[in-house]
């Protein structure tokens, strides 16, 4: 089993690099429900952050939230097979979970991390990367951890969408925390509801209530327009 070996200064450099990369690759990253995340992180109870898993970028999206919860040290459960090839990720808090064999050593490592109230553990309870349109179902690992640690399970939905911009956007939707005895079906329903809630904000596009993590970058057509337009200029496609 690959254990996390968090090095704080390397984690800070990693988060800065992720932020720069996301700015280049995405039009914007928008968050809703930050008070739910802040409320759960501020309490003294163990915290398990549970996210749907539909994209290669999900771990980077999680890293963007690290500065928003400075009172917690964030650890991320990662496929052990993948982590074998990216072992330096241990230094920013990733630890291995064996998805091909027994996940028990990884779950016990997560349980040990949750015993420290300064930590929070981020997992993908679907247990596998799936397309966004597949209905969300969760495996029992999150419930197992919650029952044994007394951890709150905070549902956080990630959704990637192309809108009227030349780059995609990432939407991060945080919901109310679930008590340790909540069933798996409640977590799956919460994640699905948050995911669907992003869609409701996009038909038509209405980002009121969504907080950008960085100022959105101009789309390609707006860069061209700025170079040629002589009158008033709107940097957004509205």
C-alpha angles and dihedrals in degrees: 000000000000112000127204117254101187116200108189099208091049089049091054091051090047093052091050090050092048091051092052091047093049091050090055096045103037134051090221146333112228127192131196127182097032091151088063091054093044093047093051093045093048094056122086095237124108110269129212114184111206122197135175113246117222107130144047088237096062096100090051090051089054090051090056089064095054094090090050093063103042091159090068134059106224121220123185127209108224133182106270092219090057094042090056087070095042103039094153086072085077087074091063095046108277118141130183128262116186106226095171097052132011114340091194098101090052092046090051089051089053090048090053091051091049090055088073110073090209090067135075124192122215118205139169102227094193085072094212140054109263135173115268094246095059109103110253117254124166134216120232097255095092093051090047091054094044095051094048097043101032088236125166112235111222112198114217120178123205119201128176119204140173109216128161094319130089091239129053123250129224118221119198114193118188121197137190116294120256123227119247094255095054110120125246089253090062092054092047091049092048092051092046091049092051091047091050089047089064090055091052089058092054101053093093101004108256115159096176106137094023115114117212113224089211134006107281115251122240118261121242094259091052092052089054092045092052090054094053107027119100100185134057113327129212111196093204133070099243 
